[in-house]
Amino acid sequence: RHWEYPFVMSQIKDYLNKKKISSFKNLSIIEMGAANSCLQFYYAKKGVDYTSIEVSENAFDRSIEKRLKVKINHIIGRFEDVSLNRKYDLVLCISVMEHTQKSYERKILKNISQALKPGGRAIFTLDWFFDYQIGESCRWGHNPDCKSLIDISKEQGLNFIVGDKKYLSG
């Protein structure tokens, strides 16, 4: 998380600047697989309309929200299966895709595309299991094929805007 959170925060700041959004209160974020990620608490404290999706109610420690006096909207379910009735400025997928089933990647990316407001931004990071090859699974997940994810994202109307492609293979 040492590099992921600063990267995500820099991308959120860049989005705010490009959209000329001056207040966090005018921002909506949905995060896949957030569990008790500090990002949701940090941004909810700043006034962001924050939604967190997790596969299990047990992933959330709601006492943190109470202590911090913030409101987080919780959705229980797999991102590829939930039906969202609204659009978001930002969709965060921070070290989650490598823990999903490979066969769900297309559906997840389609839902991300559909969850975004026009001009919205999806922010991704991926963990890499260095002892394994692209597509190979281990007990923690699998190494996603980054090129495939980018290609599927383009099919879904998402544009690749940041990242050095020479590092997108692990």
Secondary structure, 3 states (H helix, E strand, C coil): CCCHHHHHHHHHHHHHHHHCCCCHHHCEEEEECCCCCHHHHHHHHCCCEEEEEECCHHHCCHHHHHHHCCCCEEEECCCCCCCCCCCEEEEEEECCHHHCCHHHHHHHHHHHHHHEEEEEEEEEECCCCCCCCCCCEECCEECCCHHHHHHHHHHCCCCCCCCCHHHCCC
